[in-house]
Amino acid sequence: MNIEIAITNLGTHYFYYRNITCKEDYDNAVKEFCDNYPNDFEIQLIESDIRYVDSDNLYDFLEIVDKTEESEEVIAFLLNWYSKEDVKRIFEDYNFYVVEATSATEAIAEYLRNVMCIEIPEHLENYIDWEQFQIDYECNGYFIKELNLEEYIIVAPF
C-alpha cells in the first residue's frame, strides 16, 4: 500500500508531501508538521494505489487496516457506505462476503449456494428466480454492491 498525502498550513499556505503506508506514518507526518507549523492545517490525499480511499476516510481507513487482516480495497469500499464503527463491527462479526460475479443477481445466487448452503438440483436450477431473491434480500437489509468489475460484496444486516 502506498499513499501520498499533502499537509498544508492554512495560515502560511506552506505544505509538504509525505508517502505513508500505515497509521503510524500518518501520525508521524502530522506530528512533524505540527512541530514546525503549529497553526491550523489540512490533509489532502494526493495519490493512492487503493481504490475508494479519499481524504475524508483516510485516517479511519489506516486505523482499521492496522487492526485487521481484511483486504484494503474492501475496507476502503465499506468506509464509503458505513461508519468506522460499523465497518469494525462488520469485520468482527464477519458479516460480509466477497464473491466473483458479474451482476448482483449472480452474486446473490453464489451467496445463497455457498454461504447459506442452499443446494438446488441441477434440473431445477432454471426455475429459480435469482433476481427476486436479490430484491428480497435487499429489502431485508442486505447490502449488495459491485466492488470491482469481477467481484461483488454482500453485507448481511447487523
C-alpha angles and dihedrals in degrees: 000000000000123000127177118205135182119214113201129192105224093206101050098018088229112150142174137192127235133183112221133186102177144016091268091058089050093050092047092050091051092046092049091048094047092049089059101032111026098179126098114304140187129214120212129186108233103176138351137177088214116086119226095026113125138167092267097057101027098105093045089047093053092046093053094042089057091053103043141046093220123123114284090222092054092048092050092045094051092048088063090060106028138039121259091255092051092049090051090050092048089055095043092052092036088231097162141075129198113205134182104242141134096217140026089247092055090046094054090047090054091045092053093046098045107027103028089037095225109169116204120186111243093239090058097045094097092055095062116100099216092174090061090049088054092050092047093050093048090049088052093056103271115144111220116177139153110258095185137331094292105028139061128194123218121194118192118221114268 
